[in-house]
Amino acid sequence: MAEQTRIRVMTVDDHEIMRGGIRFVLLAFDDLELVAEARSGEEAVRLCAEAKPEVVLMDMKMPEMDGIATTKAIKEVCPETQILVLTSFHDKDLVQGAMQAGAVGYVLKDTSKDELAEAIRAARSGHTTLSPEAADALVGASAAPAQFGEELTDKEREVLVLVAKGFSNNQIAERLHRSPFTVRHHVSQVISKLGAVNRAEAAALAVQRGLLD
């Protein structure tokens, strides 16, 4: 595979063993390239500006500057970089916080290497990947004012739930027996009506405002 097609990846984790494990996993895929490793949130922000990764694998529980704060800081410095949370924790507050901070996906560290590689590829394209536990945490979050999102049609709400669960447009199309073009239109309408910048933020806003209950 040509060098220029490889996805530039940076890891952020305060545990050396975990960074080493991820490094080993990425070596198994010709289209993934590890360009930087950060041991803290502060180091991650600096290295992101230097290494310019396309995807950052972000741990959540770190001393001083946690994953949510680091995600926010990286999105300010490197807005084009996609953040994929890779953690052992799926508390609903962490999942919500990460997605609201700008993360495009949330997967657990016990995911398989092939699933992680697919999540990285999806993240580079701006597509959401959520572990089942993270999806459950989002969908099960508490309700908020009902008037938010009331302009959504029933079909758009149905699409929104599937987006929050991490389904791709093609998967949503297959599940709802609609064409991918129709689903793309629904997703675009959802993002626009919720005032979001992408599908990940739309899902996060929907959770925060109780649209998925």
Backbone as numpy.savetxt, mean C-alpha at the origin, in Angstrom:
# Nx Ny Nz CAx CAy CAz Cx Cy Cz
16.69 -10.24 -18.12 15.85 -9.05 -18.12 16.73 -7.80 -18.12
16.32 -6.79 -18.94 17.15 -5.60 -19.07 17.25 -4.86 -17.75
18.41 -4.28 -17.53 18.68 -3.61 -16.27 17.70 -2.50 -15.98
17.32 -1.74 -17.05 16.48 -0.58 -16.81 15.05 -0.95 -16.41
14.66 -2.20 -16.58 13.30 -2.59 -16.23 13.19 -3.04 -14.77
14.30 -3.15 -14.08 14.26 -3.64 -12.70 13.64 -2.59 -11.77
12.87 -3.08 -10.82 12.20 -2.20 -9.86 13.17 -1.89 -8.72
13.39 -0.62 -8.47 14.31 -0.20 -7.42 13.60 -0.23 -6.06
14.15 -1.00 -5.14 13.50 -1.24 -3.86 14.41 -0.79 -2.70
13.82 -0.19 -1.68 14.54 0.13 -0.45 13.79 -0.51 0.72
14.53 -1.04 1.67 13.92 -1.61 2.87 14.13 -0.67 4.05
13.14 -0.64 4.95 13.23 0.15 6.17 12.84 -0.75 7.33
13.82 -1.14 8.13 13.55 -2.04 9.26 14.71 -1.92 10.25
14.36 -1.83 11.53 15.42 -1.66 12.52 16.07 -2.98 12.93
15.59 -4.11 12.40 16.17 -5.41 12.72 17.07 -5.89 11.59
18.33 -6.10 11.89 19.30 -6.50 10.88 18.94 -7.84 10.25
18.45 -8.78 11.06 18.09 -10.10 10.54 16.97 -9.98 9.51
15.99 -9.14 9.79 14.89 -8.97 8.84 15.38 -8.32 7.56
16.24 -7.32 7.66 16.78 -6.70 6.45 17.55 -7.72 5.62
18.31 -8.57 6.30 19.07 -9.59 5.60 18.16 -10.60 4.91
17.05 -10.95 5.57 16.11 -11.88 4.98 15.45 -11.32 3.73
15.07 -10.06 3.80 14.46 -9.43 2.63 15.47 -9.33 1.49
16.70 -8.99 1.84 17.76 -8.92 0.84 17.90 -10.24 0.10
17.88 -11.34 0.84 18.00 -12.67 0.26 16.80 -12.98 -0.64
15.61 -12.61 -0.20 14.40 -12.87 -1.00 14.46 -12.11 -2.32
14.85 -10.85 -2.30 14.86 -10.05 -3.51 15.85 -10.56 -4.54
16.91 -11.21 -4.08 17.90 -11.78 -5.00 17.31 -12.86 -5.88
16.19 -13.43 -5.47 15.57 -14.53 -6.24 14.80 -14.01 -7.46
14.65 -12.70 -7.58 13.84 -12.16 -8.66 14.67 -11.21 -9.52
14.74 -11.50 -10.81 15.57 -10.72 -11.72 15.05 -9.30 -11.93
13.77 -9.08 -11.68 13.20 -7.75 -11.94 13.17 -6.85 -10.71
13.74 -7.33 -9.59 13.78 -6.54 -8.36 15.22 -6.24 -7.98
15.48 -5.00 -7.63 16.84 -4.57 -7.28 16.82 -3.81 -5.95
17.55 -4.31 -4.98 17.66 -3.63 -3.69 18.70 -2.52 -3.82
18.25 -1.26 -3.66 19.16 -0.14 -3.86 19.56 0.54 -2.56
18.85 0.24 -1.45 19.20 0.86 -0.17 18.52 0.11 0.97
19.16 0.17 2.14 18.61 -0.41 3.36 18.71 0.64 4.47
17.61 0.90 5.15 17.60 1.88 6.23 17.29 1.19 7.55
17.99 1.62 8.59 17.80 1.05 9.93 16.86 1.87 10.79
16.46 3.02 10.30 15.57 3.91 11.06 14.78 4.78 10.11
13.76 5.43 10.65 12.97 6.33 9.84 13.77 7.50 9.32
14.58 8.08 10.19 15.41 9.22 9.78 16.35 8.85 8.64
16.98 7.68 8.75 17.89 7.23 7.70 17.12 6.95 6.42
15.90 6.44 6.55 15.09 6.12 5.37 14.78 7.37 4.55
14.44 8.46 5.23 14.12 9.70 4.52 15.34 10.20 3.76
16.50 10.14 4.41 17.74 10.59 3.75 18.09 9.71 2.56
18.03 8.38 2.77 18.41 7.46 1.70 17.44 7.49 0.53
16.18 7.76 0.81 15.20 7.83 -0.27 15.56 8.94 -1.25
15.95 10.07 -0.71 16.33 11.19 -1.57 17.58 10.88 -2.38
18.46 10.04 -1.82 19.72 9.70 -2.50 19.56 8.55 -3.49
18.90 7.47 -3.05 18.81 6.26 -3.86 17.64 6.26 -4.83
16.64 7.09 -4.56 15.45 7.20 -5.42 14.80 5.84 -5.72
14.41 5.12 -4.69 13.72 3.84 -4.92 12.33 4.07 -5.48
11.85 3.10 -6.22 10.48 3.17 -6.72 9.49 2.63 -5.68
9.95 1.65 -4.91 9.11 1.04 -3.87 9.91 0.94 -2.57
9.29 1.33 -1.47 9.91 1.20 -0.15 9.12 0.16 0.65
9.84 -0.83 1.21 9.23 -1.81 2.10 9.37 -1.28 3.52
8.25 -0.93 4.14 8.26 -0.18 5.38 7.80 -1.01 6.58
8.67 -1.09 7.59 8.26 -1.68 8.87 7.43 -0.66 9.63
6.57 -1.12 10.54 5.71 -0.22 11.29 6.27 0.15 12.65
6.74 -0.84 13.39 7.18 -0.61 14.77 8.70 -0.37 14.79
9.08 0.90 14.88 10.48 1.28 14.97 10.63 2.34 16.05
11.75 2.38 16.75 11.94 3.39 17.79 12.08 4.79 17.22
11.68 5.77 18.00 11.81 7.19 17.67 10.87 7.62 16.54
11.07 7.10 15.34 10.25 7.49 14.20 9.61 6.23 13.63
8.31 6.06 13.86 7.67 4.81 13.45 7.35 4.81 11.96
6.73 3.71 11.51 6.47 3.55 10.09 5.49 4.55 9.52
4.50 4.95 10.32 3.53 5.93 9.83 4.19 7.28 9.63
4.96 7.72 10.62 5.66 9.01 10.51 6.67 8.99 9.36
7.35 7.85 9.20 8.34 7.73 8.13 7.67 7.75 6.76
6.52 7.08 6.65 5.78 7.08 5.38 5.39 8.50 5.00
4.87 9.27 5.95 4.49 10.66 5.68 5.70 11.47 5.21
6.82 11.29 5.90 8.02 12.07 5.58 8.56 11.70 4.20
8.55 10.42 3.87 9.06 10.00 2.56 8.15 10.52 1.45
6.85 10.50 1.65 5.94 10.98 0.62 6.11 12.48 0.38
6.59 13.20 1.39 6.86 14.62 1.20 8.15 14.84 0.42
9.17 14.03 0.72 10.47 14.18 0.06 10.50 13.51 -1.31
9.87 12.34 -1.40 9.87 11.55 -2.63 8.43 11.17 -2.99
7.63 12.10 -3.46 6.20 11.83 -3.68 5.91 10.72 -4.69
6.84 10.47 -5.60 6.62 9.43 -6.61 6.93 8.03 -6.08
7.61 7.94 -4.97 7.96 6.65 -4.39 6.73 6.02 -3.74
6.52 4.74 -4.02 5.40 4.01 -3.44 5.84 3.30 -2.17
5.00 3.36 -1.14 5.31 2.74 0.15 4.46 1.47 0.31
5.14 0.35 0.50 4.46 -0.91 0.78 4.84 -1.33 2.19
3.85 -1.34 3.08 4.11 -1.73 4.46 4.38 -3.23 4.53
5.46 -3.60 5.23 5.80 -5.00 5.45 6.06 -5.15 6.93
5.12 -5.73 7.65 5.19 -5.73 9.10 4.59 -7.00 9.67
4.74 -7.17 10.98 4.13 -8.31 11.68 2.82 -7.92 12.34
2.46 -6.64 12.29 1.33 -6.13 13.04 0.20 -5.71 12.10
-1.05 -6.05 12.46 -2.18 -5.66 11.63 -3.30 -5.04 12.46
-2.92 -4.35 13.53 -3.90 -3.60 14.31 -4.58 -2.58 13.40
-5.90 -2.41 13.56 -6.64 -1.56 12.63 -6.14 -0.12 12.63
-5.68 0.37 13.79 -5.16 1.74 13.84 -3.88 1.88 13.01
-3.05 0.83 13.05 -1.83 0.85 12.24 -2.15 0.80 10.76
-3.08 -0.08 10.39 -3.45 -0.21 8.98 -4.04 1.10 8.48
-5.00 1.66 9.22 -5.61 2.93 8.83 -4.56 4.04 8.75
-3.71 4.11 9.78 -2.70 5.17 9.82 -1.75 5.09 8.65
-1.34 3.89 8.31 -0.39 3.71 7.20 -1.02 4.11 5.88
-2.25 3.69 5.65 -2.91 4.01 4.38 -3.20 5.52 4.28
-3.59 6.12 5.40 -3.85 7.56 5.39 -2.56 8.35 5.21
-1.44 7.78 5.65 -0.15 8.46 5.50 0.37 8.40 4.06
-0.23 7.51 3.26 0.18 7.44 1.85 0.68 6.09 1.39
0.64 5.07 2.25 1.06 3.74 1.83 0.11 3.21 0.77
0.64 2.45 -0.18 -0.18 1.91 -1.25 -0.61 0.48 -0.95
0.03 -0.15 0.03 -0.32 -1.52 0.37 0.14 -1.88 1.77
-0.35 -3.03 2.26 -0.05 -3.44 3.63 -0.03 -4.97 3.65
1.16 -5.56 3.78 1.29 -7.02 3.82 2.08 -7.43 5.06
1.88 -8.66 5.47 2.53 -9.17 6.67 3.83 -9.89 6.33
4.72 -9.96 7.31 6.03 -10.53 7.08 6.02 -12.04 6.86
4.90 -12.68 7.16 4.83 -14.12 6.92 4.31 -14.44 5.51
4.18 -13.42 4.67 3.78 -13.65 3.29 4.87 -14.43 2.55
4.50 -15.15 1.51 5.48 -15.91 0.73 6.33 -14.97 -0.11
7.48 -15.44 -0.54 8.37 -14.59 -1.34 7.73 -14.22 -2.67
6.97 -15.13 -3.26 6.31 -14.82 -4.52 5.22 -13.78 -4.32
4.48 -13.88 -3.22 3.44 -12.89 -2.93 4.05 -11.52 -2.66
5.18 -11.51 -1.98 5.86 -10.23 -1.72 6.32 -9.61 -3.03
6.90 -10.42 -3.91 7.35 -9.90 -5.20 6.19 -9.32 -5.99
5.05 -10.01 -5.98 3.87 -9.51 -6.70 3.37 -8.21 -6.07
3.43 -8.12 -4.75 3.00 -6.89 -4.07 3.91 -5.72 -4.43
5.21 -5.98 -4.55 6.15 -4.93 -4.95 5.86 -4.46 -6.36
5.61 -5.40 -7.26 5.29 -5.04 -8.65 4.01 -4.23 -8.72
3.02 -4.66 -7.94 1.75 -3.92 -7.91 1.95 -2.52 -7.35
2.76 -2.41 -6.30 3.01 -1.11 -5.67 3.67 -0.16 -6.65
4.64 -0.66 -7.41 5.33 0.20 -8.39 4.32 0.82 -9.36
3.26 0.08 -9.67 2.23 0.57 -10.59 1.13 1.35 -9.88
1.27 1.50 -8.55 0.28 2.25 -7.79 -0.95 1.45 -7.42
-0.87 0.11 -7.53 -2.00 -0.74 -7.21 -1.93 -1.21 -5.75
-3.07 -1.29 -5.13 -3.15 -1.65 -3.72 -3.05 -3.15 -3.51
-2.24 -3.55 -2.53 -2.18 -4.94 -2.08 -2.37 -4.94 -0.57
-3.36 -5.68 -0.11 -3.62 -5.79 1.32 -3.64 -7.24 1.72
-2.97 -7.56 2.81 -3.09 -8.91 3.36 -4.53 -9.11 3.82
-5.02 -10.34 3.89 -6.40 -10.55 4.38 -6.63 -9.92 5.74
-5.64 -9.99 6.61 -5.78 -9.41 7.96 -5.92 -7.90 7.88
-5.13 -7.27 7.01 -5.21 -5.81 6.86 -6.54 -5.40 6.25
-7.00 -6.17 5.27 -8.29 -5.88 4.65 -9.41 -5.99 5.67
-9.36 -7.02 6.51 -10.37 -7.17 7.56 -10.34 -6.00 8.53
-9.13 -5.53 8.85 -8.99 -4.40 9.77 -9.60 -3.14 9.17
-9.44 -2.96 7.86 -10.01 -1.79 7.21 -11.52 -1.88 7.14
-12.02 -3.02 6.69 -13.46 -3.18 6.50 -14.19 -3.15 7.84
-13.52 -3.62 8.90 -14.15 -3.67 10.20 -13.97 -2.44 11.04
-13.40 -1.39 10.47 -13.16 -0.17 11.25 -14.48 0.52 11.61
-14.42 1.34 12.64 -15.64 1.96 13.15 -16.21 2.99 12.19
-17.50 3.23 12.33 -18.21 4.14 11.42 -18.00 5.59 11.80
-18.25 6.47 10.81 -18.16 7.91 11.01 -19.33 8.55 10.26
-19.38 9.88 10.12 -20.53 10.54 9.52 -21.00 9.92 8.21
-22.28 9.60 8.13 -22.81 8.86 6.98 -22.91 9.72 5.74
-23.00 11.05 5.89 -23.19 11.90 4.73 -21.97 11.91 3.81
-20.80 11.60 4.34 -19.61 11.54 3.49 -19.77 10.40 2.50
-19.59 10.68 1.23 -19.66 9.64 0.21 -21.06 9.27 -0.21
-22.06 10.06 0.22 -23.44 9.69 -0.10 -23.73 9.80 -1.59
-22.84 10.50 -2.32 -23.04 10.64 -3.76 -22.61 9.38 -4.52
-21.98 8.44 -3.84 -21.56 7.20 -4.49 -22.78 6.35 -4.83
-22.75 5.74 -6.01 -23.82 4.81 -6.37 -23.60 3.48 -5.65
-24.61 2.62 -5.66 -24.48 1.31 -5.02 -23.35 0.52 -5.66
-23.22 0.60 -6.97 -22.16 -0.14 -7.66 -20.79 0.41 -7.29
-20.68 1.74 -7.17 -19.40 2.34 -6.79 -19.02 1.95 -5.37
-20.00 1.84 -4.49 -19.72 1.38 -3.11 -19.24 -0.07 -3.13
-19.85 -0.87 -3.98 -19.44 -2.26 -4.08 -18.01 -2.36 -4.59
-17.68 -1.55 -5.56 -16.31 -1.51 -6.10 -15.34 -1.02 -5.03
-15.74 -0.02 -4.27 -14.89 0.55 -3.23 -14.51 -0.50 -2.18
-15.47 -1.32 -1.77 -15.19 -2.37 -0.80 -14.13 -3.33 -1.34
-14.24 -3.69 -2.63 -13.28 -4.62 -3.22 -11.91 -3.96 -3.39
-11.90 -2.67 -3.68 -10.62 -1.94 -3.75 -9.94 -1.98 -2.39
-10.70 -1.74 -1.33 -10.15 -1.74 0.03 -9.63 -3.12 0.42
-10.20 -4.15 -0.16 -9.74 -5.52 0.12 -8.52 -5.91 -0.71
-8.07 -5.01 -1.60 -6.86 -5.26 -2.35 -7.06 -5.88 -3.72
-8.31 -5.95 -4.20 -8.56 -6.53 -5.51 -8.08 -5.59 -6.61
-7.50 -6.15 -7.66 -7.12 -5.36 -8.83 -8.36 -5.09 -9.67
-8.24 -4.19 -10.65 -9.38 -3.89 -11.51 -9.86 -5.14 -12.25
-8.93 -5.94 -12.74 -9.31 -7.16 -13.46 -10.04 -8.14 -12.54
-9.57 -8.24 -11.29 -10.22 -9.14 -10.35 -11.62 -8.65 -10.00
-11.76 -7.32 -9.86 -13.08 -6.76 -9.57 -14.01 -7.01 -10.76
-13.49 -6.84 -11.96 -14.30 -7.05 -13.17 -14.81 -8.49 -13.22
-13.93 -9.42 -12.91 -14.32 -10.83 -12.94 -15.36 -11.13 -11.85
-15.15 -10.55 -10.69 -16.06 -10.82 -9.56 -17.45 -10.24 -9.79
-17.49 -9.04 -10.39 -18.76 -8.35 -10.59 -19.36 -8.59 -11.98
-18.66 -9.38 -12.80 -19.13 -9.68 -14.16 -19.29 -8.39 -14.97
-18.29 -7.54 -14.87 -18.25 -6.31 -15.63 -16.96 -6.26 -16.44
-16.90 -5.39 -17.42 -15.67 -5.25 -18.21 -14.63 -4.47 -17.41
-13.34 -4.73 -17.64 -12.29 -3.95 -16.96 -12.45 -2.45 -17.21
-12.91 -2.07 -18.41 -13.11 -0.66 -18.72 -14.15 -0.05 -17.79
-15.26 -0.77 -17.59 -16.32 -0.29 -16.69 -15.81 -0.15 -15.27
-15.03 -1.14 -14.83 -14.49 -1.09 -13.47 -13.54 0.09 -13.32
-12.67 0.31 -14.30 -11.76 1.46 -14.24 -12.55 2.76 -14.11
-13.67 2.85 -14.83 -14.51 4.05 -14.73 -15.08 4.19 -13.33
-15.57 3.09 -12.76 -16.12 3.13 -11.40 -15.05 3.57 -10.40
-13.84 2.99 -10.52 -12.76 3.33 -9.60 -12.40 4.81 -9.73
-12.33 5.29 -10.96 -12.03 6.70 -11.20 -13.09 7.60 -10.58
-14.36 7.20 -10.70 -15.44 7.97 -10.12 -15.37 7.98 -8.59
-15.06 6.83 -8.02 -14.93 6.73 -6.56 -13.83 7.66 -6.06
-12.67 7.60 -6.71 -11.54 8.44 -6.30 -11.91 9.92 -6.39
-12.57 10.28 -7.48 -12.96 11.68 -7.69 -14.00 12.13 -6.66
-15.02 11.32 -6.42 -16.10 11.70 -5.51 -15.63 11.78 -4.06
-14.64 10.99 -3.71 -14.14 11.01 -2.33 -13.03 12.05 -2.15
-12.62 12.69 -3.24 -11.57 13.70 -3.15 -10.20 13.11 -2.86
-9.99 11.87 -3.30 -8.71 11.18 -3.06 -7.78 11.38 -4.24
-6.50 11.07 -4.02 -5.51 11.18 -5.09 -5.26 9.85 -5.77
-5.58 8.74 -5.10 -5.39 7.42 -5.68 -6.31 6.42 -4.97
-6.28 5.17 -5.42 -7.19 4.17 -4.86 -6.86 3.84 -3.41
-5.57 3.90 -3.06 -5.19 3.62 -1.67 -5.76 4.68 -0.73
-5.68 5.95 -1.13 -6.23 7.00 -0.27 -7.76 6.91 -0.24
-8.37 6.53 -1.35 -9.83 6.37 -1.36 -10.25 5.31 -0.34
-9.51 4.20 -0.31 -9.82 3.14 0.65 -9.63 3.63 2.08
-8.55 4.37 2.30 -8.27 4.88 3.65 -9.35 5.86 4.10
-9.77 6.76 3.21 -10.82 7.72 3.53 -12.14 7.01 3.80
-12.42 5.98 3.02 -13.66 5.23 3.20 -13.70 4.56 4.57
-12.57 4.06 4.99 -12.49 3.43 6.32 -12.68 4.47 7.41
-11.96 5.58 7.24 -12.01 6.64 8.26 -13.44 7.17 8.43
-14.18 7.25 7.33 -15.53 7.83 7.38 -16.64 6.78 7.47
-16.27 5.51 7.60 -17.27 4.47 7.84 -18.04 4.00 6.64
-17.51 4.21 5.42 -18.24 3.82 4.22 -18.23 2.32 3.97
-17.37 1.57 4.64 -17.24 0.13 4.37 -18.02 -0.73 5.33
-18.66 -0.12 6.31 -19.41 -0.91 7.29 -20.67 -1.50 6.66
